[in-house]
Amino acid sequence: MSTFSYDKIGQYGSEVVAKIVADKGVVKAKDGKNYTIDISRSSTFAKFKSFVDKGQFQKLQTWLKTNQFEVLSPRARTAKFAELGWTEIEKSVFSSKSIKIETAQQEKISLLIIKNVLGDDTKTWKSFADMFNAKDSAIF
C-alpha cells in the first residue's frame, strides 16, 4: 500500500479534502480498511481543510506532523488507528490521475509501441500523447 509523505500535501491536499467531504468522512487507510473521520466544524479535518482552502501548505505540513484526524468508526479497531495521520492515508485512491483505458486498448498500445520501435514501416510519432490522440490511430 502506498501512503502520503508530508511533502505531497500541496499536490494532493485539495483532492483529499474534496474526496473526504464527498464521502462524508470515509477514508481508506494504509491497512486497507475504511475509517470514518470526524469532519465536523471543530474537528482536525476542519482545520486541515482551512489550511488547504487558504493554500497554506507549508504551515499545514508542519501542523500535520503533530495533529491527526479523529476516527469515529469502526469502533472495533486497533489502538494504532484510534486516530489517522496524513501518512496513514492510502495514497493510491488519489494518485490515479492518468487516462483510464481498457485492457484491450492497453494491449493495442503495447503492440503499436513494439511495432514502432522494431519496425521501419510505421508512422513516427513525436510523443505517446500524439499517437494516443491521433484521429487515425489504430488504438481504437
Buried (B, 14 or more C-beta within 10 A) or exposed (E): EEBBEBEBBBEBBBBBBEBBEEBEBBBBBBBEEEBBBBBEEEBBBEBBBEBBEEEBBEEBBEBBEEBBBBBBEEEEBEEEBEBBBBBBBBBEBBBEEEEEEEEEBEEBBEEBEEEBEEEEEEEEBEEEEEBBEEEEBEBE
